[in-house]
Amino acid sequence: MTAFRSFAAAATLAAAVSLGACSQGDDSGATATATGNADAGHRTLAATIGSAPGLTTVSTALSEAGLADVFDGPGSYTLLAPDDDAFAKIDNKALTDPANRAELVAVLRGHILPGHLTPDAIKKAIADKKGPVQMRTLADSMVTFSADGDVLTATGADGAKAKIDGAALVASNGVVLPLDGLVKSATPAKAS
């Protein structure tokens, strides 16, 4: 319950923070993403993540961290969701060890942005600014989005980079952007 309260407090604070260039201007692209599922826009983020192929590890991690319930609520979020292959590249068993729950929450919060952001909205913000744009995560860290042609890359504050890898999944209360890596380093403390 403490992790949920911390997350809820951070979510409230982060929602108050301006979304910068990504939320300025025309937001018509914010909801125009093909998902291949007619009712996807009516399901919550939690349901969308839970049923998405290739995102089972992040879905499990959100549940273990006590954050999945937040994605069933009314708040609007964008989850930068590392795919299963991304988690396979790290020691996710250590990260999901109950002794490392605080680190798991921190890593996941570093992948959550307030608001409803699609790749089209991010690309528009990059084009409008004529360069990379930054967003503040719920971990109070910055993620920088850059584009190389149609490829969007997210870079975390610690330099970790990941590409948006696959179609955005639009839900009633947000968007899931699959990533091929983590943008917040996963460095769980050693259990004693």
Protein Blocks (a to p, Z undefined) as FASTA:
>chain_A
ZZmmmmmmmmmmmmmpcgkjmlgcjfklmmmccehiaklmmpcfklmmmmmghilmmmmm
mmmnopmmmmmmmbdcddddddfklmmmpcfklmmpmklmmmmmmmmmmmccedjddfkl
mmmmmmmnopacddddfkopacddddehjbccdddfkopacddedjddddfkbccdddfb
dfbdcdddddZZ
